[in-house]
Amino acid sequence: MSRPRVEPNSVFLNIPYDNRFQNLYLAYIVGLTELGLTPKATLAIPGGVTRLDRIFELIQTCNYSVHDLSRVELDRTPPPTPRFNMPLELGLAIAWAKLNPARHTWFVCESKERRAQKSLSDLNGTDFYIHHGTPTGIMRELSNAFVRPIDRPTVPQMMRSYKSLNRLLPTLLINSGSDSVFTARMFTDLITTAAALRDKARLV
């Protein structure tokens, strides 16, 4: 069986999908788009028995992956349980990169210093990108992770696009018929709108 084709500017985005993470979710979409990259996420994968296989295939099509481990603590809904989806998908990306180092590069983001080294001690020696739980921090750390010869917006430029997207968010939700940003349709609409805001800003 042939391997999936790698999309050079695609980034697998491994984040929690809940309302408390919404601002950081939007920041990741805007930040990656501003850097000339295309976010990909499991939101766009249909459910079913082959979901894990399809997640792994999506990782294989992406040249990069970003894994946010800032929300792996116990959730608030009984029974209290940790979130294992993000570490699991990080493990898949690490395994793929180990077997195919020329095809994939992964990055780990966190909100607190030294917490990831404690929860995942096997990754000691890895550079963690600490965003302190803020959209500005997301923009800063994405700019540090993806140092590119082109598409080098400043953090203030990225934040202007982020604020513009937030202003458009109610209209996007109405147009999609959704009350959540964490749907397949909204994910696509957010990327399209972020790209339009980026392109408009560059014409000014």
C-alpha positions as a printed Julia matrix, in Angstrom:
204×3 Matrix{Float64}:
   0.0    0.0    0.0
   1.39   3.39  -0.98
   2.12   5.96   1.68
  -0.09   9.08   1.86
   1.26  12.09  -0.02
   2.78  14.71   2.28
   1.37  18.23   1.98
   4.47  20.4    2.64
   2.74  23.27   4.48
   0.17  21.21   6.38
   0.19  21.12  10.19
  -1.68  18.49  12.18
  -3.22  20.41  15.09
  -3.65  18.29  18.22
  -5.68  20.27  20.77
  -8.64  19.82  23.14
 -12.08  20.66  21.8
 -13.94  22.49  24.54
 -15.25  25.99  25.17
 -12.55  26.92  27.7
  -9.95  26.39  24.98
 -11.79  28.38  22.29
  -9.58  31.49  22.33
  -6.41  29.41  22.02
  -8.0   27.29  19.29
  -8.71  30.43  17.26
  -5.17  31.67  17.96
  -3.67  28.46  16.6
  -5.73  28.71  13.42
  -4.84  32.37  12.87
  -1.19  31.95  13.84
  -0.55  28.98  11.57
  -2.42  30.62   8.7
  -0.46  33.86   9.13
   2.74  31.81   8.85
   1.65  30.44   5.49
   0.7   27.04   6.91
  -2.52  25.02   6.66
  -3.99  23.59   9.88
  -5.46  20.08   9.76
  -7.43  18.52  12.61
  -9.43  15.48  13.6
 -12.55  17.65  13.51
 -12.68  16.99   9.78
 -12.46  13.2   10.19
 -15.78  11.28  10.1
 -16.51   9.03  13.05
 -16.48   5.26  12.86
 -14.47   2.18  13.7
 -11.53   3.3   11.56
 -11.14   6.69  13.28
  -7.72   5.93  14.78
  -6.46   4.73  11.39
  -7.72   7.92   9.78
  -6.07  10.07  12.44
  -2.76   8.33  11.79
  -3.23   8.78   8.05
  -3.91  12.5    8.56
  -0.69  12.82  10.58
   1.19  11.11   7.74
  -0.07  13.66   5.21
   1.21  16.59   7.29
   4.78  17.8    7.23
   4.4   19.13  10.77
   2.31  18.62  13.87
   1.62  20.81  16.89
   0.53  19.12  20.11
  -0.91  21.22  22.93
  -0.65  19.41  26.27
  -1.9   22.29  28.4
  -5.25  20.6   29.1
  -4.37  17.02  30.0
  -5.37  17.55  33.62
  -8.5   15.96  35.13
 -11.65  17.37  33.56
 -14.56  18.78  35.55
 -17.21  16.29  34.41
 -17.73  13.29  36.72
 -16.06  10.89  36.89
 -12.8   12.94  36.94
 -10.57  11.62  34.16
  -7.42  12.85  32.43
  -7.46  13.65  28.74
  -5.46  11.01  26.9
  -6.32  11.91  23.29
  -3.6   14.57  23.01
  -0.76  12.37  24.39
  -1.97   9.45  22.25
  -1.88  11.51  19.06
   1.5   12.94  20.07
   2.76   9.37  20.41
   1.52   8.53  16.91
   3.32  11.59  15.5
   6.56  10.78  17.32
   6.5    7.19  16.05
   5.84   8.36  12.5
   8.66  10.92  12.68
  11.08   8.34  14.11
  10.38   6.01  11.2
  10.28   8.83   8.61
  12.4   11.74   9.88
  12.41  13.49   6.51
   8.61  13.5    6.33
   7.5   14.87   9.69
   8.5   17.33  12.43
   6.54  17.66  15.67
   6.31  20.38  18.31
   4.88  20.29  21.85
   3.18  23.31  23.39
   2.28  23.84  27.03
   0.96  26.64  29.22
   3.16  26.05  32.27
   6.93  25.77  32.58
   8.34  22.31  33.4
   4.93  20.6   33.7
   5.34  18.57  30.51
   8.74  17.35  31.66
   7.01  15.97  34.77
   3.99  14.42  33.06
   6.0   13.06  30.11
   9.5   12.5   31.46
  10.41  10.44  28.38
  10.45  13.75  26.49
  13.09  15.35  28.71
  15.54  17.11  26.44
  12.75  18.16  24.07
  12.13  21.86  23.51
   8.68  22.77  24.81
   6.92  25.9   23.58
   5.35  27.63  26.59
   2.47  29.95  25.65
   1.21  30.7   29.21
  -2.37  30.14  28.1
  -2.72  33.34  26.06
  -3.35  34.01  22.35
  -0.31  36.3   22.27
   1.75  33.46  23.71
   0.46  31.13  21.0
   1.53  33.6   18.29
   4.96  34.03  19.88
   5.62  30.32  20.24
   4.38  29.43  16.76
   6.74  32.09  15.39
   9.58  30.49  17.35
   8.7   26.98  16.17
   8.23  27.85  12.5
  11.12  30.14  11.57
  10.62  30.61   7.83
  12.4   32.64   5.11
   9.01  33.99   3.98
   5.68  34.51   5.76
   7.26  36.2    8.78
   4.48  38.32  10.29
   5.09  40.1   13.56
   3.18  39.04  16.65
   1.2   42.33  16.65
   0.21  41.66  13.02
  -0.93  38.16  13.95
  -2.92  39.51  16.9
  -4.71  42.04  14.69
  -5.91  39.18  12.48
  -6.9   37.21  15.57
  -9.02  40.1   16.87
 -10.6   40.55  13.44
 -11.54  36.86  13.33
 -13.08  37.12  16.79
 -15.24  40.02  15.63
 -16.47  37.93  12.69
 -17.1   34.85  14.81
 -20.82  35.46  15.56
 -21.55  35.8   11.82
 -19.55  32.67  11.01
 -21.49  30.7   13.62
 -24.82  31.91  12.26
 -23.81  31.09   8.69
 -22.74  27.58   9.68
 -25.9   26.99  11.72
 -23.74  26.01  14.68
 -23.42  27.1   18.29
 -19.89  25.71  18.57
 -16.6   26.51  16.85
 -15.59  22.86  17.2
 -17.34  21.47  14.13
 -16.0   20.37  10.75
 -17.81  23.18   8.91
 -16.61  25.85  11.34
 -13.04  24.57  11.21
 -13.02  25.02   7.43
 -14.75  28.42   7.63
 -12.28  29.68  10.25
  -9.29  28.7    8.11
 -10.81  30.3    5.0
 -11.6   33.52   6.89
  -8.18  33.65   8.54
  -6.52  33.29   5.13
  -8.69  36.1    3.71
  -7.77  38.37   6.63
  -4.07  37.57   6.11
  -4.24  38.32   2.39
  -6.18  41.53   2.95
  -3.64  42.77   5.49
  -0.79  42.14   3.07
  -2.43  44.33   0.45
  -2.48  47.33   2.79
